[in-house]
Amino acid sequence: MASPKQITNLSLTRNIGIMAHIDAGKTTVTERILFYTGKNYKIGEVHEGGATMDWMVQEQERGITITSAATTVFWELFNKKHKINIIDTPGHVDFTVEVERSLRVLDGAVALFCAVGGVEPQSETVWRQATKYKVPRISFINKMDRAGADFFGVIDQIKERLGANPVPIQIPIGAEDDFRGVVDLVKDKAFVWDEEDNGVTIREIPIPEDLVDVTYKYRMKLIEGVAEESDELLEKFMDDPHSITEVEMIDVIRKATLNQTITPVMCGSAFKNKGVQMLLNAIIEFLPSPLDVPPVEGINPKTDKVEIRTADPNDKFSALAFKIATDPFVGRLCFFRVYSGTLKAGSYVYNVSTGKKERISRIMQMHANKQNPLEFIEAGDIGAAVGFKTIRTGDTLTDESGQIILESITFPEPVISIAIEPKTQKDIDKMSVALAKLAEEDPTFKVRTDDASGQTIISGMGELHLDILVDRLKREFNIECNIGQPQVEYKEAVTSYVTHKEVYKKQTGGRGKFANIEFEIGPRLDGEEGLEFIDEVKGGNIPREFIPSVKKGFELAMHNGVLAGFKVDSLKVRLFDGSYHAVDSDQLSFEMAAKIGFKTAARKAETKLLEPIMKIEVVTPDDHLGDVTGDLNRRRAILESVAAKVGGQVITAKVPLSEMFGYVTALRTISSGRASSSMEFHSYEPAPNNIAEAVIKEVKGIIS
C-alpha cells in the first residue's frame, strides 16, 4: 500500500469518460480496455450478459448501461506506467443525467460512433454536454467490421452535425468483412491485428499500394489541421513529408486537442479486438492530465469572492460529489473527484452545501462494482467514499478552514409521471424508504404525494427510466408494485403582463394580519427559468424586512398554476408599491398576500398550458417510409427532415410526448420489426387549445 509521501505523478493520470449514442459499443470498448490492461483475464461480452462494467442485473438483461461505472486501469507507454480513471456512461437518453454528472468531473472524453449509425441524436446531446464543460475529445469510429461501415461518411457527419473539426489520425485498411487494420498517419506506418490471440499481437506491414495516395492526402490534412499550433511543422512537411518525427506530431496534435481546435479520429472494431490498444495510446498521448486543465474555480461562501484550487496534493482539500450509489455490501457510496489537496481514510470533510461535517471512514478505488481500499486519495483522482451521512449529488466537500463552493451540477426536470403503490399493505413504509434511496441516487427521479388523491407519484425522464426504477424496487428491495398509466408533466406559463393590487387582511380578535402589495406579473424576456423579482418599492411603503417574504410567496405560488395546478417554470414579478400596518403586518402576511395575489393576477393574465416536445429520430427501411411518416403525422409530429442512409431512411421530427406512449411497440408493428427509433427531450411548447382544454378538464375532473 502506498504511503502519503509517495505523491502520484499527476502528469501520468488521465480522467476520461466514454460517451456515445446507445448501441455504439461503449461497454464493449471498456471491456476490451480491461482485458488489454490486465484487469480481466477473460473478455466479458455485453450480448452474453457477462460485461464487467454492466454489473446491474437489468444492464446484463437488456444489454444497455444504466449507471456510470468507474474503474481504474494502468497502461504503459514510453516506458512509463500511466493511470487511467474511466467512467463508462450510458447512451440511452433516459439516463442523460449520468453522462452530465460524469462530464462535469472529467478532464477528457472518448466520443464513440458506430461506423454504420454515425452521428445519432444522443451523440449530439453528449457532444453538446462535453462542449458545455469544455472537455477535450478524441473520436473512435467503432464497428468497422459491420456491413455498411463508412469511416469517411461518419467523419463528414461529425463535421456537419456536431460542428466539430474531425481530423483522422488513422485510416482503415479495408471495411466490413475485410477490415483488418489501420494506417497510422502519425507514424506513417500500417498495422494489422493478429486474430489468433484476441488482437494482442499487432504486426507492422507495408502501407497497401491502394492507400498510398489516400495516406498522403490525409496526412496532409492532419498537418494542416494542427498547423495553427506549429507553422514550422507545415514548412517541414512541404520540404520533406518524411522528415517529421513521431514525437513532433504527437506534441502538436496534443496541443490542438487540448485547445479543442481539432478532434483526432481513430477507428476499429472493439468486438473483433481491433484498435483498442491504439485507443489507449491515444488517450495517454492526446487527452489532458489533471495538470493540463485550468485550476477549478469556486465561490468562497464567507466572502462571496471567486477563488481557485490547483491540482496540488498540498493545497487545501476540495472535491465534488458527482454520484451517490447504494452498494449491497458496503452501503451508500459517494463517487467524488478531488480537485485539490489530499484526503486520508478515517478523516473528516466539511460539506459546504449542507454546512455539516462528514466522516469518511473508508476510501475506495472502484473497479466496476468491486472496491479496492485506499489509505488516501490526492488531487486529480476519482474515488468513492463510504461512511458519510448526508452527501448528495453535486455537493462540494472541503476542509472546514478552506471552504469553497464548486459549480454544482444542473439537472433537467422530469417529463413523465406514474402513480405507484405496493401490492401489499405491509410494504408501504418499505417502499417510501426505497424510493427515497433511489431519488437520492438519481436527481432526475422525483417522488411526491398527490394532494388530491393521496397517491405516491414518481417522475422521471422517460418510460424506460421509470420502468428500470420500478424493476429495481422489485429486485433490490423486494417490493412488488402496481403502477398507473404514464402521465405527462405539463407546465403553465403566464404570457401577458397584468398589474394587480392584493390586500390581505384578517382580524381574529387579537393581533390581526395585514399586507398590501401592488405588482405586475408577466413572462420573463430573457428566456431563463425561475422567478425574476424586481423590487421598485419607494419610500419605505413596504419595510425592507418584508420584501424577501413577498418574493418567497411568489416562488411558492409558482409550484401550482391557475389552469390545472401545473408548475409555472418562469415568471417576472415587478413589485412597485404597497402598505403595511405597524402592529398587524408580519412576514407571513406578506407571503400570503403574494400567494393569493399571484392566483388572482394569473387568472386576469393570459396563461397557457405547455407540453413537453421530444426530438425523435426514426431509421426505417425504404418500403415502410410512408407508413412511419403517416403514423408520426397522426401523432402531431412536425417532420424536420428525411435523409437517405445505408439500408434505409432517417426521419427527424419533433413530437409531443403525450402522443408517444407505447411508440416503440407501434413502430415494431408498422415496420415488421425492422425500424428503430430514439427520442430525447427538446423543449416545452404551448399545447394547442383543444389539447389544453382536454387536459385541464381531465385534471379538474380527477380533483373534483
Secondary structure, 3 states (H helix, E strand, C coil): CCCCCCCCCHHHEEEEEEEECCCCCHHHHHHHHHHHCCCCCCCCCCCCCCCCCCCCHHHHHHCCCCCCEEEEEEEEECCEEEEEEEEECCCCHHHHHHHHHHHCCCCEEEEEEECCCECCHHHHHHHHHHHHCCCCEEEEEECCCCCCCCHHHHHHHHHHHHCCCEEECEEEECCHHHCCEEEECCCCEEEEECHHHCCCCEEEECCCHHHHHHHHHHHHHHHHHCHHHCHHHHHHHHHCHHHCCHHHHHHHHHHHHHCCCCEEEEECECCCCECHHHHHHHHHHHCCCCCCCCCEEEECCCCCCEEEECCCCCCCCEEEEEEEEEECCCEEEEEEEEEECEEECCCEEEECCCCEEEECCEEEEEECCEEEEECEEECCCEEEEECCCCCCCCCEEECCCCCCEECCCCCCCCCEEEEEEECCHHHHHHHHHHHHHHHHHCCCCEEEECCCCCCEEEEECCHHHHHHHHHHHHHHHCCCEEECCCEECCEEEECCCEEEEEEEEECCCCCCEEEEEEEEEECCCCCCCEEEEEECCCCCCCCHHHHHHHHHHHHHHCCCCCCCCCEECEEEEEEEEEECCCCCCCHHHHHHHHHHHHHHHHHHCCEEEEEEEEEEEEEECHHHHHHHHHHHHHCCCEEEEEEEECCEEEEEEEEEHHHCCCHHHHHHHHCCCCCEEEEEEEEEEECCHHHHHHHHHHHHHHHC
